[in-house]
């Protein structure tokens, strides 16, 4: 059995940010990664994907973007190179799969497929996107299905119509790419967060960052459960707006949320008009917030603007699977964490970790990288910096408490 003060599980951007903060505080630690550094960025992203955040937001502890394209968007090879460089000098062990985390005295035993570690503290940095969240909807045999994590490009799907389920960031981008390839595309739309790429001459994320919205804290939000379960923003990593109106103009058929499959027909709810009206309403409120802040702060920007309401087509409640109809389905229905290796009592009955800003009820056990962990931007690369600093400080305070008790 090997010993260290802290085991960090996961060498994505959150785990590496935590490692950098622990090193700055002289905390002995190791980072265990089941694959390579940036494993999910290498294996769960489609070919054309780019970060939704502009390059100037690629900020981590001890790292800030210094290139010549601050308003551009990194592609996936660029993200992998960034994290590989950032990991230089970090105590990362790759190809190590954690199988269990158990309480042991005033610390933890971390079992892996390559040996066992004992540590006073553990930081789980496996993130919120460890596994695709696919609905339990039975499809007829022969229907090609892929999740957003498995999708790479239009060429991997058979000829014919494609149903994309989910209209958040992944769904709208995949639907856009498939439509551009000439495929007939149907997009099943549920609750979504509509955003323009730019507003009043600036990237919309500049407004969210500068106004303080992205930095809003978990302990200052009236409905935290709701905030942590919001869909991802409808954005694309390019200087253009991609929303449902854009997709419809490209020939994408918009339908309501997927309701089920019966007698070879896929069925959709009649909720499309309602969810689109709600998304339009929330967008208007958000832009009002930006305008009010700009007036208070004296920000010089282009004149305020508003966007056309989502053009909702006549309801379509079903479509045929196969036989010249929908030949394949892309599940863009989000992701979920995989914390099945935690044998300590920190999970609720649905397998979700119970925590207060990343601090679990088991002393010395932390999580990072989950939605709205400590701030609204927690799942963004830019959000790992402040969260990691806060948790590293809490971890050191915990170690100091243990030391005082021992003495």
Order of alpha helices (4+ residues) and beta strands (2+ residues): beta-alpha-beta-alpha-alpha-beta-beta-beta-beta-beta-beta-beta-alpha-beta-beta-beta-beta-alpha-alpha-beta-alpha-beta-beta-beta-alpha-beta-beta-beta-beta-beta-beta-alpha
